[in-house]
């Protein structure tokens, strides 16, 4: 009985067991997008949609779910592929999920394209352009001109990700499914 209460206490941060399972699937998607379906340009620039599932977790399920998906995707992905874990990169991934969730849940109202775009771009600005870039500079001595190319890159990637999330949230069946996942335990 006591063990069940501890498990229920851990799950309550996600809202339900179904949200926890969907977050695990989003972690797997992020790893696949970031490690298997990415285009690497040199050692510091990667074109991928690894942050799309992290953003989806934050926007659809809240800031804590986004944070957990960001941390889980980065740590598990690094272990699977054999990358060394960079705490700044992990923190950047966590912030992408957290910030997108905070903006979507508390600061922006509705599922309008401007709200979703604002949430995604703000999350990328803080997580990708600032924190992750600092991690690349600090740990790998990536030159500043290379890091500056990340700004237009993440504006473009963020615009595409925001559009995908908007299309998903606009789709009636998808929105109903997300609501059912959030409500049912």
Secondary structure as GFF3:
##gff-version 3
##sequence-region A 1 185
A	DSSP	alpha_helix	2	11	.	.	.	ID=ss1
A	DSSP	alpha_helix	17	31	.	.	.	ID=ss2
A	DSSP	pi_helix	32	36	.	.	.	ID=ss3
A	DSSP	beta_strand	39	41	.	.	.	ID=ss4
A	DSSP	beta_strand	45	47	.	.	.	ID=ss5
A	DSSP	alpha_helix	50	61	.	.	.	ID=ss6
A	DSSP	alpha_helix	63	81	.	.	.	ID=ss7
A	DSSP	alpha_helix	87	102	.	.	.	ID=ss8
A	DSSP	pi_helix	103	107	.	.	.	ID=ss9
A	DSSP	alpha_helix	113	124	.	.	.	ID=ss10
A	DSSP	pi_helix	125	132	.	.	.	ID=ss11
A	DSSP	alpha_helix	133	140	.	.	.	ID=ss12
A	DSSP	alpha_helix	144	170	.	.	.	ID=ss13
A	DSSP	alpha_helix	172	183	.	.	.	ID=ss14
###
